[in-house]
Amino acid sequence: MPLDKAKKQEVIKTYGLKDGDTGSTEVQIAVMQARIAQITEHLKVNKKDFHSRAGLLKLVGKRRRLEGYMRDRDVVKYRELMQRLGIREVKPK
C-alpha cells in the first residue's frame, strides 16, 4: 500500500535539504516514517492482515538501519530529526 503522492511530496518538501532532494537520509527516514504510520493505522482496523504486518516490520528494520547510518555520520542532525519525527532514539548495538 503505497503512500499518497501528495503526502509524499509534502514530506519530501518538509525534510529535503534542497529542492528535488529525494535521496538524502533525512528524507528517506521521513518518508519511511510516514509509511509506517499509515500501515500502523491500517493494522488497527485490520488486525488479521499478517502480510501488511510483515511489511511493516521490514520497513521498521530498514528505517532503523538508516537511522544508525545517520547517527554514525552526524549525531546532532540525527537527534534533531528524531525529535522532529517523534521517534524514540534507540541505543546502537
GIVEN-V798271 format. One record per pair of residues at least 24 apart in sequence whose ideal C-beta (glycine too) atoms are under 10 Angstrom apart, sorted by the first residue. I is the first residue (numbers start at 0). J is the second residue. Records with the same first field share a line. If there is no record, write none. Layout:
I=J  J
This chain:
0=34  37  38  41  48  51  54
1=34  37
2=30  31  33  34  36  37  38
3=33  37
6=30  33  34  36  37
7=33  34
9=33
10=34  84
13=83
14=80  83  84
23=69
24=65  66  68  69  72  73  76  77  80
25=65  69  73  76  77  79  80  83  84
27=61  62  65  68  69
28=61  62  63  65  66  68  69  77  80  81  84  86
29=62  80  83  84  86
30=62
31=58  59  61  62  63  65  66  84
32=58  59  62  80  81  83  84  85  86
33=84
34=58  62
35=59  61  62  86
36=84  85
62=86
63=89  91  92
66=91
67=91  92
